[in-house]
């Protein structure tokens, strides 16, 4: 049967052509039905179709499934959670660093005709970039806060960076009490209530790595300070350290002259030490032993009872902040003496012991009235040194050479000036063209320029405000042509130990300023100089002993060798005595000067107030004025 005849037969001829194609397909010479159920009598009834999802609805569905799955993985699988958080933290750092790089790219591409505008642009860029990085450090917390705190104390970085980062000293978030209790169960095997009669859930101090709680021992009733590491710190420290190292390398790749990779190296070396409280316990005990032979000292260290890697239990010592003038006045503590004693403590550590506290700042210092029975203090106060997590050793050669360098700053004769630059090369890898910058960073003075003496420069600048001069130094260092890049070179080349000595110098200098001391600005440097002289003499004495024993053991101790050795010994001893006693006389005169200044402040305040106040209030106001308030 032909196709044409087939189409004309039966009901097919009554169907429209379109319906025909829907119900039949052509298969060689014949048509076959597609679906038998459709071969029925067609009526006007409607058919039901399945609704299709819109693209927006599909996106919402897949997003909801992703959130549920992601949340489940985040809460139940720790590696997944660490990966997510680590990615977020690293991304923040990357965004902040790229923003800072963009700021400096704009700065360095600018051409200036007005030098004042150039200086202003430099200052604004330093401040803008520092604020970008500060935001990241505060968001990430932990070791990032520690990094910012370290930057705030580096003497040579621009003031826009150091001043911006100083807010991190008080920006640490405490760990909640339940997490602290879980840490005790994990590390010690018991809950807090089983160890302590009482435990204040609110910390009395919070730092970037740990926090401190007040407690009472359950057995002895003794007041304790319990230092506990933030539990989440260990989760991210590895990825955070790697992130910082790679970001610093990225900055160096963009700006080859911006050498900050030493910051990452320091983190890798020092963080493991600071994150083990057993090391802190040992450091504290070693420091205490190094002062044990000293009959008279104001230094006080808390007694360590026991320690694990993340928990440190020690004696609780009540005191005030070292720079709290109200506290000093209340307890009749002489602020001049307090500043001098702090300098003596750190000078003993650095120049004599060669083993010193490497994280000095005001938060790690307390001052308290000296107990009458147990103290070694020659005054009515003790200085309490806290947080012994990081200490540095100085080898004898570096320690003695640095002492010689410091003493050379006190003299302006040509031989001393020449010796300074030689010693600066030995102790700090400082080239002659960068010497003036290095000297200003050490002394806090801008008047030496490699040719004068520290005493002369201080005498000339005593009329200036200490704060004004310190700002002038930093602005001078970072705003002159090429100086900023030279500072970065110095930071790259100077040994870490020397940078830490600069940090200690900056601490004593800034605290002397914040105490409003009335002695000359050079007073604390004379203390340093006397300890440097003592360090050189003790080293010479050891050399004489060694040389003498060598001559004896080799049977070469004849008259000529003995006389030569004696002459060397006598010359060294005389130089030491001359320098030491000269400095002591100058110190006494400056102490008298400071006492007279205090008395004059008291009398002037008393005379001004006595006319319109009652006598008792006038005396109180005069006392506060003399106390620097």
C-alpha positions in Angstrom: 0.0 0.0 0.0 1.4 3.3 -1.0 2.1 6.0 1.6 -0.4 8.4 -0.1 -3.2 5.9 0.2 -2.4 5.1 3.8 -2.6 8.8 4.8 -6.0 9.1 3.1 -7.5 6.1 5.0 -9.1 6.0 8.4 -8.9 8.7 11.1 -5.4 9.8 10.0 -6.7 12.0 7.3 -8.8 13.9 9.8 -5.7 14.9 11.9 -3.8 18.1 11.3 -0.3 17.7 9.8 1.4 18.8 13.0 -0.5 16.3 15.2 0.4 13.7 12.6 4.1 14.3 13.0 3.7 14.2 16.8 2.0 10.8 16.8 3.8 9.0 14.0 7.3 8.8 12.6 8.3 7.6 9.2 10.2 4.3 9.3 11.3 3.3 5.8 8.0 2.7 3.9 5.6 2.7 6.8 4.5 4.9 9.7 4.6 3.6 13.3 2.7 5.0 16.3 5.0 6.8 19.0 2.7 6.1 21.9 -0.4 4.0 21.8 -2.0 5.8 24.6 -2.1 8.9 22.4 -4.1 6.9 19.7 -7.4 7.7 21.1 -10.3 9.9 20.2 -9.2 13.5 20.8 -11.4 15.6 22.9 -11.2 19.2 24.3 -9.8 17.9 27.6 -6.5 19.6 28.8 -3.2 17.9 29.7 -1.1 18.5 32.9 2.6 19.5 32.6 5.4 19.2 35.3 6.6 22.8 36.3 10.3 23.6 35.6 12.6 25.2 38.3 14.0 28.7 37.6 17.7 29.4 37.7 17.3 31.4 40.9 15.5 28.6 42.6 18.3 26.1 41.6 20.9 28.5 43.0 19.0 28.8 46.3 18.7 25.0 46.6 22.4 24.3 45.9 23.5 27.1 48.2 21.3 25.7 51.0 22.8 22.2 50.5 26.3 23.7 50.5 25.7 25.6 53.7 24.4 22.5 55.5 27.2 20.3 54.2 29.8 23.0 54.9 28.6 23.6 58.4 28.5 19.9 59.2 32.1 19.5 58.0 33.2 22.6 59.8 31.8 21.5 63.1 32.7 17.8 62.9 36.0 17.6 61.0 38.8 19.6 62.6 41.2 19.6 59.6 38.4 21.0 57.4 37.7 23.7 60.0 41.4 24.7 60.3 41.7 24.9 56.5 38.7 27.2 56.3 39.9 29.5 59.1 43.5 29.4 57.8 42.3 30.5 54.4 40.3 33.3 55.8 43.2 34.6 57.9 45.7 34.3 55.1 43.4 36.1 52.7 43.0 39.0 55.2 46.8 39.3 55.3 47.1 39.2 51.5 44.6 41.9 51.1 46.2 44.1 53.7 49.7 43.6 52.3 48.6 44.3 48.7 46.9 47.5 49.9 50.1 48.7 51.7 52.2 47.8 48.6 49.8 49.9 46.5 50.2 52.9 48.9 54.0 52.8 48.6 53.9 52.3 44.8 51.9 55.5 44.6 54.3 57.3 46.9 57.5 56.2 45.1 56.0 57.1 41.7 55.4 60.7 42.8 57.7 63.6 41.7 58.0 66.4 44.2 59.1 70.0 43.8 58.2 71.0 47.4 60.2 69.1 50.1 57.7 69.9 52.8 55.0 68.2 50.7 57.3 65.3 50.2 57.8 64.8 53.9 54.1 65.1 54.5 53.4 62.5 51.8 55.9 60.1 53.4 54.3 60.5 56.8 50.8 60.1 55.5 51.7 57.0 53.5 53.5 55.4 56.5 50.4 56.1 58.6 47.9 54.8 56.0 49.8 51.6 55.3 50.3 51.0 59.0 46.5 51.3 59.7 45.8 48.8 56.9 48.1 46.3 58.5 46.8 47.1 62.0 43.3 46.2 61.0 44.5 42.8 59.8 46.5 42.2 62.9 43.6 43.0 65.2 41.2 40.8 63.2 43.5 37.8 63.2 44.8 38.2 66.8 47.3 35.7 68.3 50.8 35.9 66.9 49.8 38.7 64.6 49.2 40.9 67.7 52.6 39.8 68.9 54.2 40.8 65.6 52.6 44.2 65.9 53.8 44.7 69.4 57.3 43.9 68.3 57.1 46.4 65.5 55.9 49.1 67.9 59.1 48.7 69.9 61.7 48.7 67.0 63.5 52.0 67.3 64.4 52.5 63.7 61.0 52.0 61.9 59.0 55.2 60.9 57.0 56.8 63.7 53.8 56.3 61.8 54.3 52.5 62.1 55.5 52.4 65.7 52.9 54.8 67.0 50.0 53.0 65.2 51.1 49.5 66.4 51.3 50.7 70.1 47.6 50.3 70.5 48.1 46.5 70.3 49.6 46.5 73.8 46.0 46.7 75.2 44.0 45.1 72.4 44.1 41.4 73.3 40.8 39.4 73.7 40.5 37.1 76.7 39.7 33.4 76.4 36.4 32.5 78.2 36.5 30.6 81.4 35.0 27.3 80.1 37.7 27.0 77.5 40.4 27.6 80.2 38.8 24.8 82.3 38.9 22.4 79.4 42.6 23.2 78.9 43.3 22.3 82.5 41.5 19.0 82.0 43.4 18.3 78.8 46.9 19.3 80.2 46.7 18.4 83.9 43.8 15.9 84.0 41.7 17.7 86.6 39.4 20.7 86.6 40.3 24.1 88.0 38.2 23.6 91.2 40.3 20.6 92.2 43.5 22.6 92.2 42.5 26.0 93.6 40.4 27.1 96.5 39.3 30.1 94.4 40.0 31.1 90.8 38.9 34.4 89.4 37.3 33.7 85.9 38.1 37.3 84.9 41.8 37.6 83.9 43.8 40.4 85.5 46.0 40.6 82.4 45.6 39.5 78.8 48.5 39.3 76.3 48.7 38.1 72.7 49.8 34.6 73.7 48.3 34.1 77.2 46.3 35.5 80.0 46.8 35.6 83.8 44.2 34.8 86.5 44.3 35.4 90.3 43.9 32.2 92.3 44.3 30.7 95.8 46.1 27.4 96.3 43.7 24.7 97.7 46.4 23.2 100.0 48.4 26.2 101.3 46.0 29.1 100.9 48.8 31.0 99.1 47.8 33.7 96.6 48.8 32.7 93.1 49.0 34.1 89.6 48.1 31.5 87.0 49.2 32.1 83.5 47.3 30.2 80.8 48.0 30.1 77.1 45.1 30.8 74.7 43.9 27.3 73.7 43.3 28.3 70.0 46.8 29.6 69.5 48.4 26.3 68.6 45.7 25.6 66.0 46.8 28.4 63.7 50.4 29.2 64.7 52.0 27.1 61.9 49.9 28.4 59.1 50.1 32.0 60.5 53.9 31.8 60.6 54.1 30.4 57.1 51.7 33.1 55.9 53.8 35.9 57.4 57.0 34.5 55.9 55.5 34.3 52.4 54.0 37.7 52.7 57.3 39.2 53.7 59.0 37.5 50.7 56.2 38.8 48.5 56.9 42.4 49.7 60.7 41.9 49.1 59.9 40.6 45.6 57.8 43.8 44.8 60.3 46.1 46.6 63.7 44.5 46.8 64.9 47.2 49.1 62.2 46.5 51.6 63.9 43.8 53.6 61.7 42.6 56.4 62.2 38.8 56.1 64.1 38.9 59.4 60.8 39.4 61.1 59.6 36.0 59.8 62.9 34.4 60.8 62.5 35.8 64.3 59.0 34.4 64.6 60.2 30.9 63.5 63.0 31.0 66.0 61.3 32.6 69.0 57.7 31.6 69.0 58.3 28.0 69.9 60.2 29.2 73.0 57.5 31.6 74.0 54.8 29.0 73.6 56.4 26.6 76.1 56.0 27.8 79.7 58.5 25.3 80.9 61.1 27.3 79.1 59.8 30.5 80.8 60.1 28.8 84.2 63.7 27.8 83.5 64.5 31.4 82.2 63.1 32.9 85.4 65.2 30.6 87.6 68.4 31.3 85.6 67.8 35.0 85.8 67.3 34.7 89.6 70.6 32.8 89.9 72.5 35.4 87.9 71.5 38.1 90.5 72.0 35.8 93.5 75.5 37.0 94.3 74.4 40.7 94.2 73.9 41.8 97.8 71.9 45.0 96.9 69.3 45.0 94.1 65.8 46.2 93.6 65.0 43.3 91.3 62.2 40.9 92.3 61.0 37.9 90.4 57.9 35.9 91.2 58.5 32.4 92.6 57.6 29.7 90.1 55.6 26.8 91.7 55.0 24.5 88.7 54.7 24.6 85.0 53.4 22.7 82.0 53.7 23.6 78.3 50.5 25.8 78.5 50.1 26.5 82.2 52.4 28.4 84.6 51.6 28.8 88.3 53.6 31.3 90.3 53.6 33.6 93.3 51.1 36.5 93.1 52.8 39.9 93.6 50.6 42.9 94.1 52.0 46.1 92.7 51.4 49.1 90.4 52.5 49.8 86.9 56.0 51.1 86.8 55.0 54.4 85.1 52.0 55.0 87.4 52.9 58.3 89.1 49.9 58.2 91.3 51.0 54.9 92.7 54.6 56.1 93.2 53.3 59.2 95.0 51.0 57.2 97.3 53.9 55.0 98.4 56.5 57.8 98.6 58.6 56.2 95.9 61.2 58.5 94.3 60.6 58.4 90.5 64.2 59.4 89.8 65.5 56.4 91.8 63.0 54.1 90.2 64.2 55.1 86.7 67.9 54.7 87.7 67.3 51.2 89.3 65.5 49.9 86.2 68.6 51.0 84.1 70.9 49.2 86.6 68.9 46.0 86.4 69.0 45.8 82.6 72.6 46.9 82.5 73.6 44.1 84.8 71.8 41.6 82.6 73.3 42.9 79.3 76.8 44.0 80.0 77.8 41.8 83.0 75.7 38.6 82.9 75.3 38.5 79.1 71.8 37.0 79.6 68.9 39.4 79.3 65.1 39.6 79.1 64.2 40.1 75.5 60.6 41.3 75.7 60.8 44.5 77.8 57.8 46.9 77.9 55.9 48.7 80.6 53.3 45.9 80.8 56.0 43.5 82.0 57.1 45.7 84.9 55.5 46.3 88.3 56.8 48.3 91.2 55.8 47.8 94.9 56.9 48.9 98.4 59.8 46.8 99.5 58.9 44.2 102.3 61.0 45.1 105.3 62.1 41.5 106.2 62.9 39.8 102.9 64.1 42.5 100.5 67.6 43.0 99.1 66.5 46.5 97.9 68.6 49.5 99.2 65.5 51.7 98.7 61.8 51.5 99.8 60.7 49.8 96.6 61.2 46.7 94.5 60.9 46.3 90.7 59.0 43.2 89.6 60.0 41.7 86.3 57.4 39.5 84.6 57.0 37.4 81.4 60.3 35.5 81.1 59.4 33.6 78.0 62.2 35.0 75.8 65.8 35.6 76.8 68.9 36.2 74.7 72.5 35.3 75.3 75.3 37.6 74.4 78.7 36.1 73.6 81.6 37.7 75.4 83.1 39.3 72.3 79.9 41.0 71.3 79.2 42.1 74.9 82.6 43.6 75.4 82.8 45.3 72.0 79.4 46.8 72.5 80.6 48.1 75.9 83.6 49.7 74.4 81.5 51.3 71.7 79.2 52.8 74.3 82.1 54.2 76.3 83.6 55.7 73.1 80.4 57.8 72.8 81.3 59.7 76.0 84.5 61.1 74.5 85.0 63.5 71.6 88.7 63.1 71.0 89.7 62.0 67.5 90.9 58.5 68.5 87.5 57.8 70.2 85.6 59.0 67.2 87.6 56.7 64.9 87.1 53.9 67.4 83.4 54.3 67.4 83.0 53.6 63.7 85.3 50.6 63.9 83.3 49.2 66.8 80.0 49.9 65.1 81.2 47.7 62.2 82.1 44.9 64.6 78.9 45.0 66.7 76.3 46.0 64.1 77.8 45.5 60.6 77.3 49.2 60.2 79.1 50.8 57.2 80.5 54.3 57.7 77.8 56.0 55.6 75.1 54.7 57.9 76.9 55.3 61.1 75.1 58.5 62.1 71.7 56.8 61.8 72.9 53.9 64.0 74.3 56.3 66.6 71.1 58.3 66.8 69.1 55.1 67.3 71.3 54.0 70.2 71.7 57.3 72.0 68.4 59.0 71.2 70.4 62.1 70.3 70.7 64.0 67.0 73.6 66.2 68.0 76.6 63.8 67.8 76.8 63.1 64.0 79.9 61.0 64.7 82.0 63.9 66.0 80.7 65.0 69.4 80.2 63.3 72.8 77.0 62.1 74.3 77.5 64.5 77.3 78.0 67.5 75.0 75.0 66.6 72.9 72.8 66.1 76.0 73.9 69.4 77.5 72.9 71.2 74.3 69.5 69.5 74.1 68.5 69.7 77.8 66.3 72.6 77.1 64.2 70.7 74.7 61.3 68.5 75.5 62.4 64.8 75.6 59.3 63.9 73.6 59.9 66.6 71.0 63.5 65.4 70.5 62.5 61.8 70.1 60.0 62.7 67.5 62.5 64.9 65.8 65.0 62.0 65.6 62.5 59.7 64.0 61.2 62.3 61.5 64.8 63.2 60.6 65.7 59.5 60.1 62.8 58.6 57.9 62.1 61.8 55.8 65.5 62.6 54.4 66.3 61.5 50.8 67.4 57.9 50.8 67.4 57.6 54.6 64.4 55.4 54.8 66.0 52.8 52.5 69.2 53.0 54.5 67.3 52.3 57.7 65.9 49.1 56.1 69.4 48.0 55.3 70.5 48.6 58.9 67.6 46.5 60.2 68.6 43.7 57.8 72.3 43.7 58.7 72.3 44.4 62.5 72.4 41.2 64.6 69.2 40.4 66.4 70.9 40.6 69.8 72.0 44.2 69.1 68.4 45.1 68.0 67.1 43.7 71.3 69.7 45.9 73.2 68.3 48.9 71.3 64.9 47.8 72.4 66.0 47.8 76.0 67.6 51.2 75.6 64.4 52.5 74.1 62.4 51.1 77.1 64.5 52.8 79.7 64.6 56.0 77.8 60.8 56.1 77.3 60.0 55.2 80.9 62.4 57.8 82.1 60.4 60.3 80.0 57.0 59.0 81.2 58.1 59.3 84.9 58.8 63.1 84.4 62.2 62.6 86.0 64.0 65.8 87.2 67.6 64.6 86.7 69.4 65.3 83.5 68.5 63.3 80.4 72.0 61.7 80.4 71.6 60.4 83.9 70.5 56.9 82.9 73.2 56.7 80.2 75.9 57.3 82.8 74.7 54.2 84.6 75.0 52.2 81.4 78.5 53.6 80.9 79.7 52.5 84.3 78.4 49.0 83.7 80.2 49.0 80.3 83.4 50.1 82.0 83.0 47.3 84.6 82.4 44.7 81.8 85.6 45.7 80.0 87.6 45.5 83.2 86.3 42.1 84.2 87.0 40.8 80.7 90.6 42.2 80.9 91.0 40.6 84.3 89.9 37.2 82.9 92.5 37.7 80.1 95.2 38.5 82.6 94.4 35.4 84.6 94.4 33.2 81.5 97.7 34.7 80.2 99.3 34.3 83.6 98.2 30.6 83.9 99.5 30.0 80.4 102.9 31.4 81.2 103.1 29.3 84.3 102.0 26.1 82.6 104.6 26.6 79.8 107.4 27.6 82.2 107.8 31.0 80.5 106.9 33.2 83.5 110.2 35.1 83.6 110.9 38.6 84.8 110.3 40.2 81.5 107.0 38.5 80.8 105.8 39.1 84.4 106.7 42.8 84.2 104.9 43.2 80.9 101.8 41.5 82.2 101.9 43.6 85.3 102.1 46.8 83.3 99.1 45.8 81.1 97.2 44.9 84.3 98.0 48.3 85.9 97.1 50.3 82.8 93.7 48.5 82.5 92.9 48.9 86.2 93.8 52.6 86.1 91.6 53.2 83.0 88.7 51.5 84.7 89.1 53.4 88.0 89.5 56.7 86.2 86.4 56.2 84.1 84.3 54.6 86.8 85.0 57.2 89.5 84.7 60.1 87.1 81.2 58.9 86.0 80.3 58.3 89.7 81.1 61.9 90.5 79.0 63.2 87.6 76.2 60.9 88.7 76.3 62.4 92.2 76.2 65.9 90.9 73.2 65.0 88.7 71.4 63.4 91.7 71.9 66.7 93.6 70.6 68.6 90.6 67.5 66.3 90.5 66.9 66.7 94.2 67.1 70.5 93.9 64.7 70.5 91.0 62.2 68.4 93.1 62.5 70.8 96.0 62.0 73.8 93.8 58.9 72.3 92.2 57.6 71.7 95.7 58.3 75.2 97.0 56.9 76.9 93.8 53.7 74.9 94.0 53.4 75.7 97.7 53.9 79.4 97.2 51.4 79.5 94.4 48.6 77.7 96.3 49.1 78.9 99.9 47.4 82.2 99.3 44.0 80.9 98.2 43.9 77.4 99.7 43.9 76.0 103.2 47.4 75.0 104.3 46.7 71.3 104.3 45.5 71.3 100.7 48.4 73.5 99.7 50.9 71.0 101.1 49.2 68.1 99.4 49.2 69.9 96.0 52.9 70.8 96.4 53.7 67.1 97.2 51.8 66.0 94.0 53.6 68.6 92.0 57.0 67.4 93.2 55.9 63.8 92.4 55.4 64.8 88.8 51.6 64.9 88.9 
